[in-house]
Amino acid sequence: MVDLQAETVPQLPAEFNKAIEEIRAKLQVENAAPELCSPKVGIVCGSGLSGLGDVLKSKVLVPYAEVEGFGTSTVPGHKSALAFGFLSGGEGQKDVPVVAMLGRFHPYEGHAFATVVFPIRVMKLLGVQKIIITNAAGSLNPKIPVGTSKLAIVVIHDHLALPNLSGFNALLGPVLAPPFDTRFVPVSSAYSFELRKAVFKAAYDLQFPSHFLAEGTYAWVSGPTYESPAEGRLLRAAGADVVGMSTVPEVVAAKQAGMDVVVLSLVTNPVVIPETYRSARAEVEAEIAGKPVEEVKEEEVSHEEVLTISRLRGDDMKRLVARLVQLIN
């Protein structure tokens, strides 16, 4: 008799085992410390924040190109490698083994969702239990400043993901084998309260001014276009504080896998939401009447602006993440 139930048990695709084998083989060739083969903390580095890899001790880089199932990050400011190493919290603090993604994958690059979340799932299979996800984000909330003279890091407590609600969800598709076998994943508790508390404790330890950090809701949009004023108003009215083109697929995949998640958004630019629109009619009527027309420069956001602020405030983010790792390990 054929056991139909046995035939329907889902299996992990072969590329997962292959990826783990290739990563551990690379670590072995580089004589990495045994602890680095099973790190308990994972970090996803957002735009301009991949410099975190520079502060790792005993660092071993594993290029994405050498790992089965990994894509290539094509966004400026993103590298394409996993960095294994130890994060030190300073004198008298223990060294904590971590793995950091130096560059992530976005659907707007043409990556399938299976590729976007593949590194998160590989981290889980390596032993990662807690994951710190960082990103660069635009501010929708006028009370949250851009990170220039005032550092603005938003500790995310919720998300608004319009793509998730309209058929663009990272968990679409067949159910995989454990630990990725939960079909209906609750995301109301996706952002660990204990890890969020630890962020503020880390900021206190580092003597960051209280205004450096805020709490808020992250809106995920597919990109790669920046938001129109009307879209910005919609997201703001819906309760979002910052907006970006990443993170939520990774959060959802990590939650499905049973990982504790904390997200830190570095605010790099204000979303352009003018109070009123420039009137073409009014300007034409003024020109016809011979009245002077004031020259108006229309605001735009650029990726260069995002990278500039990320570089300026990257050291503070690195210090915060390093201290946070000490507290949660």
Salt bridges, closest charged atoms under 4 A:
GLU30 OE2 - LYS26 NZ 3.63
GLU66 OE1 - LYS26 NZ 3.85
ASP95 OD2 - LYS57 NZ 2.85
GLU109 OE2 - HIS106 ND1 2.83
GLU109 OE1 - HIS111 NE2 3.94
ASP205 OD2 - ARG323 NH2 2.95
GLU250 OE1 - ARG104 NH2 2.91
GLU283 OE2 - ARG278 NE 2.61
GLU285 OE2 - ARG281 NH1 3.97
GLU298 OE2 - ARG278 NH1 3.77
ASP315 OD1 - LYS318 NZ 3.08
ASP316 OD2 - ARG313 NH2 2.80
ASP316 OD1 - ARG319 NH1 3.44
